[in-house]
Amino acid sequence: MTDRECFYASMNYQGRDRHPYWDLFGPWQETLEIWKKQGYDGRDDFGTDKLVQIQHIFDPFPQFERKIISETDRYRIFLNEDGVLMKEFKERKKSSMPQFIKFPVETKQEFRQFWEQRMKSDIALRIGNNWKEKLIDAEKSNCPFFITADRWTGFFGPLRNLVGIEKLCTLFYDEPVFVEEMMEGFLHHIITTMKQVLDVVHVDIFILWEDMAYHSGPLISPDMVKKYMLPRYKKLVEFLKNYGKKVSFVALDSDGNVDSLIPIWIDGGIDIIYPFEVQAGMDVVSLRKKYGKSLRMWGGFDKRIIAKSIQAIDEEAKRLTGLVEEGGYICGMDHSAPPDISFSNFKHFMKRMKEISKK
């Protein structure tokens, strides 16, 4: 079977001679630097299945000019490419959370100005005039072809990029009409952009990015998700799965405990959810029992276990093997590998993933 055939067979719970085998997230930059000192050459893909992704077709364009506003020996304050003013440590900048000082949108007027200046739905602006050739080459591959969110498709995640999480959560109460205006803007942007794509190629997987939960649950209530987001999920999925050359699967990426949101996402037509962070209480075995085969999952292997021991890795791999064999599940880390995971442990983890996949 090709990598694409293997993916489809698994996601459709069909017979197959092997299972998809991916490295969903890889290491933090800091982790990668440590691994190289431990013998990793930076090139070994551990024999994983191949994927093709087209990225950045939804991003704001033109980007903001990156500017350093001030800096000390320990940190810098700068304006990033998305127009966010932030403060970050100079060391471990890839593996520590920055402080967000100011976001590019604070009012309706600023949103409308941002939208007019930077959100023209034209693929060529973002990936070049040869965008059709890039899409066609991706479709011709024998592996799954993704159109990825890059943090700019969805109805919560992209809004938090504009106004910040805290302000967005309060806007649902204080200015719901403003929230809906932003959501409608993104719905139109996604559909208009994907019309260009689906006039040219078929897409295996379209990915939304929401990141709308934390350790204990979602950042807004499920009732608000039903009211404001569910109708737009339905409208978007209806378009993606029926327009032009069509999309086969719609996936959604959100960290944190999303258990209470899963039924809404399934009702909205979402096929696949990931990454199921175990430290936030997300157990893929329990979730399969709860939601059945309507929930397809990626991830769910506790990265903290990979840091522990070879034996712990083997025990968790054994626990998840039944899900892999059942289908509708691609086993992988529940997020990027932090620096407490040694290269030898990660290498063993990938070996075990290959063994339970390449039956």
C-alpha positions as CSV (number, residue, x, y, z in Angstrom):
1,M,0.0,0.0,0.0
2,T,1.1,3.6,-0.6
3,D,1.3,5.9,2.4
4,R,-1.9,7.6,1.1
5,E,-3.7,4.3,0.7
6,C,-2.6,3.3,4.2
7,F,-3.9,6.6,5.7
8,Y,-7.3,6.3,4.0
9,A,-7.7,2.6,5.0
10,S,-7.0,3.5,8.6
11,M,-9.2,6.5,8.8
12,N,-12.1,4.6,7.2
13,Y,-11.6,1.5,9.4
14,Q,-10.8,-0.7,6.4
15,G,-8.4,-3.6,6.1
16,R,-4.8,-2.8,5.5
17,D,-1.4,-4.5,5.5
18,R,0.1,-1.8,7.9
19,H,-0.9,1.3,9.8
20,P,0.1,5.0,9.4
21,Y,3.4,5.8,11.1
22,W,4.1,9.5,11.7
23,D,6.1,11.8,13.9
24,L,3.3,14.3,14.5
25,F,5.3,17.1,16.3
26,G,9.0,16.4,16.6
27,P,11.3,18.1,19.2
28,W,11.5,21.6,20.5
29,Q,14.5,23.5,19.1
30,E,16.2,23.3,22.5
31,T,15.6,19.5,22.5
32,L,17.0,19.1,19.0
33,E,20.2,20.9,20.1
34,I,20.6,18.5,23.0
35,W,19.9,15.5,20.8
36,K,22.6,16.5,18.4
37,K,25.0,16.3,21.2
38,Q,23.7,12.8,22.0
39,G,24.3,11.6,18.5
40,Y,21.3,12.7,16.4
41,D,22.3,13.8,12.9
42,G,19.2,15.9,12.4
43,R,18.2,14.0,9.2
44,D,17.0,10.6,10.3
45,D,13.2,10.4,9.8
46,F,13.0,7.0,11.6
47,G,11.3,5.5,8.5
48,T,8.1,7.3,9.0
49,D,5.4,7.6,6.3
50,K,5.6,10.7,4.2
51,L,3.3,13.6,4.2
52,V,2.9,16.6,1.9
53,Q,1.7,20.0,3.3
54,I,0.9,23.3,1.7
55,Q,1.2,26.0,4.3
56,H,0.8,29.7,4.8
57,I,-2.0,30.3,2.2
58,F,-4.3,31.9,4.9
59,D,-1.7,34.0,6.7
60,P,-1.9,37.8,6.9
61,F,-0.1,39.4,4.0
62,P,2.0,41.5,3.9
63,Q,3.5,40.5,7.3
64,F,4.4,43.2,9.8
65,E,8.1,44.2,9.8
66,R,9.8,42.4,12.7
67,K,11.3,45.1,15.0
68,I,13.3,44.9,18.2
69,I,11.9,47.6,20.5
70,S,14.3,47.1,23.4
71,E,16.5,44.4,24.9
72,T,18.7,43.5,27.8
73,D,21.1,40.6,28.5
74,R,18.2,38.4,29.4
75,Y,15.2,39.3,27.2
76,R,14.0,41.3,24.2
77,I,10.8,43.2,23.5
78,F,9.9,43.0,19.8
79,L,7.1,43.3,17.3
80,N,6.6,40.0,15.5
81,E,5.5,39.3,11.9
82,D,1.8,39.0,13.0
83,G,1.9,42.5,14.6
84,V,2.1,41.2,18.2
85,L,4.3,43.1,20.7
86,M,5.9,40.5,22.9
87,K,8.7,39.9,25.4
88,E,10.8,36.8,25.3
89,F,13.9,35.4,26.9
90,K,16.9,35.3,24.7
91,E,17.8,31.8,25.9
92,R,15.2,29.1,25.4
93,K,13.1,31.3,23.3
94,K,11.6,28.3,21.4
95,S,10.8,26.4,24.5
96,S,9.4,29.1,26.8
97,M,6.2,31.1,26.6
98,P,6.7,34.8,25.7
99,Q,4.8,37.6,27.4
100,F,2.2,39.1,25.1
101,I,2.1,42.9,25.6
102,K,-0.1,44.2,22.8
103,F,-2.1,42.6,20.0
104,P,-2.7,44.2,16.6
105,V,-6.5,44.6,17.0
106,E,-8.2,46.3,19.9
107,T,-11.3,47.8,18.2
108,K,-13.7,47.1,15.4
109,Q,-12.1,49.8,13.4
110,E,-8.6,48.3,13.8
111,F,-10.0,44.9,12.8
112,R,-11.5,46.3,9.6
113,Q,-8.3,48.1,8.8
114,F,-6.2,44.9,9.5
115,W,-8.6,42.9,7.3
116,E,-8.5,45.4,4.4
117,Q,-4.8,45.7,4.4
118,R,-3.7,42.1,5.1
119,M,-6.4,39.5,4.5
120,K,-6.9,39.5,0.7
121,S,-7.8,35.9,-0.2
122,D,-5.2,35.4,-3.0
123,I,-2.9,32.4,-2.8
124,A,-0.4,33.8,-5.2
125,L,0.4,36.6,-2.8
126,R,1.5,34.1,-0.2
127,I,3.2,31.2,-2.0
128,G,3.9,32.6,-5.4
129,N,2.5,32.7,-8.9
130,N,3.3,29.0,-9.4
131,W,0.8,28.0,-6.7
132,K,-1.2,25.8,-9.0
133,E,1.9,23.8,-9.9
134,K,2.7,23.4,-6.2
135,L,-0.8,22.1,-5.5
136,I,-0.8,19.7,-8.5
137,D,2.6,18.3,-7.5
138,A,1.3,17.7,-3.9
139,E,-1.8,15.9,-5.2
140,K,0.3,13.7,-7.4
141,S,2.3,12.3,-4.5
142,N,1.6,8.9,-3.1
143,C,1.2,10.2,0.4
144,P,-1.5,12.2,2.3
145,F,-1.8,15.8,1.1
146,F,-2.6,18.4,3.8
147,I,-3.7,22.0,3.6
148,T,-2.7,23.2,7.1
149,A,-4.1,25.9,9.3
150,D,-0.8,27.6,10.2
151,R,-2.8,29.2,13.1
152,W,-5.0,31.2,10.7
153,T,-8.0,29.0,10.1
154,G,-10.8,28.5,12.7
155,F,-13.2,30.5,14.7
156,F,-11.4,30.9,18.0
157,G,-7.7,30.4,17.3
158,P,-7.2,33.0,14.6
159,L,-9.3,35.5,16.6
160,R,-7.0,35.1,19.6
161,N,-4.1,35.9,17.3
162,L,-5.7,39.3,16.6
163,V,-7.0,40.4,20.0
164,G,-5.4,38.0,22.6
165,I,-7.0,35.2,24.6
166,E,-8.2,37.2,27.6
167,K,-9.8,40.0,25.5
168,L,-11.4,37.4,23.1
169,C,-13.0,35.5,26.0
170,T,-14.5,38.7,27.4
171,L,-15.6,39.9,24.0
172,F,-18.1,37.0,23.8
173,Y,-19.9,38.7,26.7
174,D,-19.1,42.4,26.0
175,E,-19.2,42.7,22.2
176,P,-20.6,39.4,20.7
177,V,-21.4,41.3,17.5
178,F,-17.7,42.1,17.1
179,V,-16.8,38.5,17.7
180,E,-19.3,37.4,15.0
181,E,-17.9,39.9,12.5
182,M,-14.4,38.5,13.0
183,M,-15.7,34.9,12.6
184,E,-17.6,35.8,9.4
185,G,-14.4,37.4,8.1
186,F,-12.5,34.2,8.6
187,L,-15.3,32.0,7.2
188,H,-15.3,34.1,4.1
189,H,-11.5,34.1,3.9
190,I,-11.2,30.3,4.2
191,I,-13.9,29.6,1.7
192,T,-12.7,32.1,-0.8
193,T,-9.1,30.7,-0.5
194,M,-10.2,27.1,-0.6
195,K,-12.3,27.7,-3.7
196,Q,-9.0,28.5,-5.5
197,V,-7.5,25.3,-4.2
198,L,-10.4,23.0,-4.9
199,D,-10.8,24.3,-8.4
200,V,-7.4,22.7,-9.1
201,V,-6.9,19.7,-6.8
202,H,-8.4,17.2,-4.4
203,V,-7.2,17.6,-0.8
204,D,-6.9,14.7,1.6
205,I,-6.9,16.6,4.8
206,F,-7.8,20.2,5.7
207,I,-6.7,21.3,9.2
208,L,-8.4,23.9,11.5
209,W,-6.4,25.4,14.4
210,E,-8.4,26.4,17.5
211,D,-6.2,25.8,20.6
212,M,-9.1,26.8,22.8
213,A,-8.7,24.8,26.0
214,Y,-6.4,24.5,29.0
215,H,-5.6,21.8,31.5
216,S,-9.2,21.6,33.0
217,G,-11.4,22.4,30.1
218,P,-12.3,24.9,27.3
219,L,-11.6,28.6,27.5
220,I,-15.3,29.4,26.6
221,S,-18.3,27.4,27.5
222,P,-19.6,24.6,25.2
223,D,-22.9,26.5,25.0
224,M,-21.0,29.5,23.4
225,V,-19.2,27.1,21.0
226,K,-22.6,25.8,20.0
227,K,-24.1,29.2,19.5
228,Y,-21.3,31.0,17.7
229,M,-19.0,28.4,16.2
230,L,-21.1,25.3,15.4
231,P,-23.1,26.9,12.6
232,R,-19.9,28.1,11.0
233,Y,-18.2,24.7,11.3
234,K,-21.2,23.2,9.6
235,K,-21.2,25.8,6.8
236,L,-17.4,25.4,6.3
237,V,-17.4,21.6,6.3
238,E,-20.4,21.5,3.9
239,F,-18.4,23.6,1.5
240,L,-15.1,21.8,1.8
241,K,-16.6,18.3,1.3
242,N,-18.9,19.3,-1.6
243,Y,-17.1,22.0,-3.6
244,G,-15.0,21.3,-6.7
245,K,-12.5,18.4,-6.3
246,K,-13.4,18.3,-2.6
247,V,-11.7,17.6,0.7
248,S,-11.8,14.1,2.2
249,F,-11.2,14.8,5.9
250,V,-11.4,17.9,8.1
251,A,-9.1,17.8,11.1
252,L,-9.0,20.1,14.1
253,D,-6.0,20.9,16.3
254,S,-6.6,22.0,19.9
255,D,-4.4,21.4,23.0
256,G,-5.9,21.1,26.5
257,N,-8.9,19.2,27.8
258,V,-11.4,19.3,24.9
259,D,-13.7,16.5,26.1
260,S,-16.8,18.7,26.4
261,L,-16.1,20.1,22.9
262,I,-15.7,16.8,21.1
263,P,-19.5,16.2,20.6
264,I,-19.9,19.7,19.1
265,W,-17.0,19.2,16.7
266,I,-18.3,15.9,15.6
267,D,-21.8,17.5,15.1
268,G,-20.1,20.2,13.1
269,G,-18.6,17.6,10.7
270,I,-15.1,17.5,12.0
271,D,-13.6,14.0,11.2
272,I,-10.3,14.1,13.1
273,I,-9.1,15.7,16.3
274,Y,-5.6,15.9,17.8
275,P,-3.3,15.9,19.8
276,F,-5.0,14.7,23.0
277,E,-2.7,15.9,25.7
278,V,-2.6,13.3,28.5
279,Q,-1.5,15.7,31.2
280,A,-4.8,17.6,30.5
281,G,-6.8,14.4,31.2
282,M,-7.2,13.2,27.6
283,D,-7.0,9.4,27.3
284,V,-7.5,8.2,23.8
285,V,-8.5,4.7,24.9
286,S,-11.3,6.0,27.1
287,L,-12.4,8.5,24.5
288,R,-12.8,5.8,21.9
289,K,-15.0,3.9,24.3
290,K,-17.0,7.1,24.9
291,Y,-17.4,8.3,21.4
292,G,-16.9,5.2,19.3
293,K,-15.7,5.3,15.7
294,S,-17.2,8.7,15.0
295,L,-14.1,10.2,16.6
296,R,-10.9,9.7,14.7
297,M,-7.8,10.6,16.7
298,W,-4.1,11.5,16.2
299,G,-1.6,11.6,19.1
300,G,-2.4,10.7,22.7
301,F,1.0,9.1,23.6
302,D,2.1,10.9,26.8
303,K,5.4,12.7,26.1
304,R,6.2,12.5,29.9
305,I,6.2,8.7,29.6
306,I,8.9,8.9,26.8
307,A,11.1,10.8,29.3
308,K,10.8,8.1,31.9
309,S,12.2,4.8,30.7
310,I,12.3,2.2,28.0
311,Q,10.0,0.0,30.0
312,A,7.4,2.7,30.5
313,I,7.4,3.4,26.7
314,D,6.9,-0.3,26.0
315,E,4.0,-0.5,28.4
316,E,2.2,2.5,26.9
317,A,2.8,1.3,23.4
318,K,1.2,-2.0,24.3
319,R,-1.8,-0.2,25.8
320,L,-2.4,1.8,22.6
321,T,-1.8,-1.1,20.1
322,G,-5.4,-2.1,20.1
323,L,-6.5,1.4,19.0
324,V,-3.9,1.4,16.2
325,E,-5.1,-1.9,14.9
326,E,-8.8,-0.9,15.1
327,G,-8.2,2.1,12.9
328,G,-9.2,5.7,13.0
329,Y,-6.2,6.4,15.2
330,I,-2.6,7.4,14.4
331,C,-0.4,7.0,17.4
332,G,2.1,9.7,18.2
333,M,3.3,12.1,20.9
334,D,0.7,14.3,22.4
335,H,2.8,17.3,21.6
336,S,6.4,18.3,20.8
337,A,9.3,16.6,22.7
338,P,10.6,18.7,25.6
339,P,14.3,18.6,26.5
340,D,13.8,16.1,29.3
341,I,13.3,13.4,26.7
342,S,16.7,11.9,25.8
343,F,17.5,11.0,22.2
344,S,17.9,7.4,23.1
345,N,14.4,7.3,24.7
346,F,12.9,9.1,21.7
347,K,14.6,6.7,19.3
348,H,13.2,3.7,21.2
349,F,9.7,5.4,21.2
350,M,9.9,5.7,17.4
351,K,11.1,2.1,17.1
352,R,8.1,0.9,19.1
353,M,5.7,3.1,17.0
354,K,7.1,1.5,13.8
355,E,6.8,-2.0,15.2
356,I,3.1,-1.5,16.2
357,S,2.4,0.1,12.8
358,K,4.3,-2.0,10.3
359,K,2.6,-5.3,11.3
